Amino acid sequence: MSGRYTTSNYLEGSEDMRPRELVWGVVREAPAPKFGHQSVVTRTTVILDDHVRRHALGVVCVSPVDVVLDEAKALVVQPDVIYVSNGRRSIVRDQVWGAPDMVVEVASRSTAARDRTTKLRWYRRYGVAECWLLDPHRYTVTVVNLGAHGSRVSRHRYSGGQPGRSTVLPLLKIRAEAFFD
């Protein structure tokens, strides 16, 4: 893909497993993630999906899945893992049309800075309640409450045997080390 795209142009393309996003009309394609990154993504997906299914809370999906944050401005992202609660499940169609309740970004050396800054700003602006930033190099999980429903933005970093706390999934009790090899 080259040139400027609308959200419709982007979504009309053929399905494939390449990681890519539409940022203000420009397609951004990155190389496939490394094995270690995908291992953390897989483990995270299994942990979250098991919890969400056990408690019948909603749906979990792993990337690549398009999340349309702003159709008019052509902003489509592909977080590593997403969670959408039952109460907001109507946003899930062929793509996710709106902000998931929670997104997970697993840092790689080439994406860490962008995940912690630009994408966090987008997630907050478009209504994602919580973002987890997993760092497989430091073995840390940072849970960022993005200020949904008028609350303040807060960050809590967990490592080793420390159990992470989520405002979106308050029943989930999982040690940070469970996400890493």
HELIX and SHEET records of a PDB file:
HELIX    1   1 THR A    7  GLU A   12  1                                   6    
HELIX    2   2 PHE A   35  ARG A   54  1                                  20    
HELIX    3   3 ASN A   86  ILE A   91  5                                   6    
HELIX    4   4 ALA A  112  ARG A  114  1                                   3    
HELIX    5   5 ASP A  115  LYS A  119  3                                   5    
HELIX    6   6 LEU A  120  TYR A  126  1                                   7    
HELIX    7   7 ALA A  148  GLY A  150  5                                   3    
HELIX    8   8 ALA A  176  PHE A  179  5                                   4    
SHEET    1   A 5 VAL A  26  GLU A  29  0                                        
SHEET    2   A 5 ARG A  20  VAL A  23 -1                                        
SHEET    3   A 5 LEU A  75  VAL A  77 -1                                        
SHEET    4   A 5 VAL A  67  ASP A  70 -1                                        
SHEET    5   A 5 VAL A  96  TRP A  97  1                                        
SHEET    1   B 6 GLY A  58  VAL A  62  0                                        
SHEET    2   B 6 VAL A  81  SER A  85 -1                                        
SHEET    3   B 6 MET A 102  VAL A 106 -1                                        
SHEET    4   B 6 GLU A 130  ASP A 135  1                                        
SHEET    5   B 6 THR A 140  LEU A 146 -1                                        
SHEET    6   B 6 VAL A 153  SER A 159 -1                                        
SHEET    1   C 2 PRO A 163  GLY A 164  0                                        
SHEET    2   C 2 ILE A 174  ARG A 175 -1                                        
END                                                                             
